Amino acid sequence: MISFTVTPVGRIESPIQSVSSAPRQPDEGAPPAWLVFEPHYRDALLEIRAGDALTVLTWMHLASRDVLRVHPRGDATRAETGVFSTRSPARPNPIGLHDVEVVSVDGLRLQVKHLEAVDGTPIIDVKPRLDQKIALR
């Protein structure tokens, strides 16, 4: 197998302080949060504006990496299933995918809504949502 390095481009600033207090999905009470980028990536933020829909990729640094089977949504009454068929943060490479909407842009900071990530979570990339780009054509 090959190995590679992923370098964070920023971090999340959120009122969510622990995994146990994080909503399981963004529509389950995710508070507004900030994406805070390192100065080196300033030019990468060009053309991002309030109202844009983005997919934020994070490294869920507090997640277990040795879990292969889970009870969906942590509900022990549900049958165990392979982690790849769930959105569990516990997985071999704990990459989070978060669809967010930009509320405001302030230099290296983007305020967003619908982000259920814990404060301090590293951001590994940001991409425009494809459905938004198609709608703009």
C-alpha positions, 0 to 999 in steps of 0.5 A: 500500500502507498502512504501519503500526507494530508496537510490541514488548510485550516480549522473549525471554530465551533461552539461544539466542544465535544463529540458527545455534544455534537449533533449526528447530522447537520439538520439536528441542531448544528450551530453556526460555525467558522472555517478559519484558514491558514494565511498561505491559503488566502488565494484559494478563497477567491470567489467564495461568497455569502450564499455559496454551498460548499462541501467541507472535508475535515479530519475527524481527529477525535474519532477512533480509527480501528473500528470496522463495524458499528451499530447505526447511529450508535443504537445497540438495538440496530444490527451491526453493519460495516462502517463503510455503509454508515456516516459514523466518524469512527473509520479507518480514515476519519474524513468528514464530509460536510455540506454547508452554506456560507453566511459571511466571509471575513478575510480568512474566515468563513461563517457557515451554517449546517456544520456539525464538527467539533471545535478545533477539527482540522479542515483538509479541503473545501469544494463547491457543491456540484449541484450549486454549480450546475444551477448557476449555468 
